[in-house]
Amino acid sequence: MLKKPSKLTVISLLFLFLLPPAVIYLCMTFFDSKSYYAAAVLIIICAIIPFFVFFEKRKIRTGEIVIIAVMTALSVASRSVMAFLPQVKPTCALVVVTAVAFGPNVGFLTGALSMFLSNFILGQGMFTPFQMLGMGLVGFIAGAVFSKKKHSEKRLSVSITGGLLCFAVYGFIVDSCSVFMLSSSLTLSSALPFYASGLPFNIIHAVTTAVLLFFINKPMNDKFSRLRIKYGIFSAE
């Protein structure tokens, strides 16, 4: 798996750590005091761009395109089919499995595309960039954490980590969208009720993700490992 951080990983981390302060400063300087929503959307878009640019310029193999397409399609289908059950979605678990098998960059791309494409069925909105970033970061962090094969085979650690990422990363980012859209002023006291109201939904989503990962990660990871070895899929990641 990953031996050292790839060029894309380093660039993406620089974007995520250096870009937010710059965008916030510019928005506060040149726009009114309530420009935090515009700043958040700009940060998300700029954070996602490096991944898509990298894959556009990379000499990607047909098998790699197929893997991304299949896992994205499965994630989209699973989210759409389970639309009648709030937060009971297999999407996050499938993104984590993909990230564990093929690395953080593939995990981010699969997560971001899954949310963007599934929203054509469930409905696009101002929340879409937040969902894309949230699910993309879940895949990115999961791929980075389980870059070593010996760790990726531990069912309990993968399921717990996936559930925590779903709760803390995806849940927090999506709830932040509600704070930016519905709160009249961006303060701690005004934001806390939005995060508190989202807790039950985030807990259900996290538990669903953890349970699914416990059962599907190892069998799917074994099959993906054979694909990596036999066809050299994402061997450079």
Secondary structure, 3 states (H helix, E strand, C coil): CCCCCCHHHHHHHHHHHHHHHHHHHHHHHHCCCCCHHHHHHHHHHHHHHHHHHHHHHCCCCHHHHHHHHHHHHHHHHHHHHCCCCCCCCCHHHHHHHHHHHHCHHHHHHHHHHHHHHHHHHHCCCCCHHHHHHHHHHHHHHHHHHCCCHHHHCCHHHHHHHHHHHHHHHHHHHHHHHHHHHHCCCCCHHHHHHHHHHHHHHHHHHHHHHHHHHHHHHHHHHHHHHHHHHHHCCCCCC
